[in-house]
Amino acid sequence: MNNPLNETNEPLNETNEPLNEALNNEIIQALYDVIDPELGYNIMDLGLIYEIYAGKGQANINMSMTTPGCPAQDYIVSGVYQRLESIPDLNTVKVNVVWDPPWHPGLMSPKAKIHFGVEE
């Protein structure tokens, strides 16, 4: 799988191609397996994934960390790449770590909020 982290910050695809819904759903399910090592919880329920575009064998993922300068950032991003390598229809993955909007506990799933004792 191509890992374009160090090549460019440009999105993989800026066309208005239709979303590959099946591939998108497969990516979402796979990302539940990526665990934030500091919190011991998956990045989907933590609300770290902001956007997924999947089409024509490629995925562009915008995600954040719980804090800027998160010491686990490289580990988590590598986990995303490693987990998505197992998806046969996916040839290229681009992960963009973004800080806008900043992550906050309100982005967590109800399940994660209960686990961490976050009140709504």
DOTORSE-428880 format. One line per 2 residues: number of its first residue (from 1); for each residue x, y, z of C-alpha. Coordinates in pm, whole numbers, plus 50000, padded with zeros to 5 digits. Each point is the difference from the previous one (the first is absolute). Layout:
BEGIN
NUM> X/Y/Z; ... .
# end
This chain:
BEGIN
1> 50000/50000/50000; 50132/50342/49914 .
3> 50067/50214/50307; 50014/50357/49866 .
5> 50053/50167/50341; 50332/50150/49899 .
7> 49916/50071/49637; 49736/50272/50004 .
9> 49727/50151/50209; 49763/50019/49705 .
11> 49681/49793/50019; 50003/49682/49795 .
13> 49696/50092/49801; 49824/50333/49960 .
15> 49750/49888/49737; 49632/49954/50066 .
17> 50015/49625/49952; 49734/49801/50182 .
19> 50096/49855/50334; 50062/49627/50000 .
21> 49759/49926/50285; 50105/49635/50044 .
23> 50369/50090/50018; 49924/50290/50233 .
25> 49809/49768/50235; 50283/49746/49992 .
27> 50248/50274/50095; 49778/50118/50286 .
29> 49975/49647/50140; 50377/49951/49968 .
31> 50073/50322/50187; 49819/49867/50307 .
33> 50303/49769/50035; 50246/50292/50035 .
35> 50055/50073/50368; 50133/50318/50158 .
37> 50273/49849/50221; 49974/50267/50269 .
39> 49624/49970/50042; 49966/49632/49907 .
41> 49696/50073/49785; 49930/49993/49626 .
43> 50040/50316/49794; 49651/49980/49851 .
45> 49819/50009/50334; 50244/50266/50123 .
47> 49881/50221/49713; 50346/50044/49850 .
49> 49886/49925/49645; 49842/50309/49846 .
51> 49956/49903/49635; 50054/49704/49770 .
53> 49992/50019/49621; 50023/49665/49825 .
55> 49986/49953/49625; 50193/49840/49713 .
57> 50218/49794/50235; 50116/50292/50206 .
59> 49909/50151/50334; 50057/50345/50138 .
61> 49954/50020/50377; 49989/50316/50210 .
63> 50056/49933/50366; 50119/50170/50312 .
65> 50164/49913/50330; 49871/50072/50346 .
67> 50269/50266/50045; 50249/50178/49775 .
69> 50342/49846/50045; 49844/49668/50101 .
71> 50293/49764/50062; 49801/49712/49849 .
73> 49927/50178/49670; 50251/49805/49789 .
75> 49889/49673/50161; 49632/50068/49931 .
77> 50054/50118/49641; 50220/49695/49934 .
79> 49723/49785/50146; 49753/50148/49753 .
81> 50230/49919/49706; 50075/49650/50127 .
83> 49636/49914/50062; 49885/50129/49661 .
85> 50271/49804/49815; 49784/49691/50047 .
87> 49713/50140/49791; 50041/49846/49652 .
89> 49818/50272/49805; 50212/50276/50152 .
91> 50321/50092/49818; 50087/50342/50140 .
93> 49936/50159/50338; 50064/50359/50102 .
95> 49963/50098/50365; 49977/50370/50080 .
97> 50035/50098/50364; 49799/50318/50043 .
99> 49944/50228/50298; 49691/50185/49881 .
101> 49763/49940/50155; 50192/49915/50315 .
103> 49908/49671/50158; 49789/50010/50316 .
105> 49828/49729/50208; 49664/50087/49846 .
107> 50118/49831/49679; 50014/49659/50169 .
109> 49732/49739/49938; 49741/49948/50275 .
111> 50173/49670/50080; 50338/50172/50050 .
113> 49842/50280/50205; 49856/49742/50237 .
115> 50333/49817/50019; 50192/50320/50085 .
117> 49727/50151/50216; 49943/50299/49772 .
119> 49670/50173/50062; 49811/50142/49706 .
# end
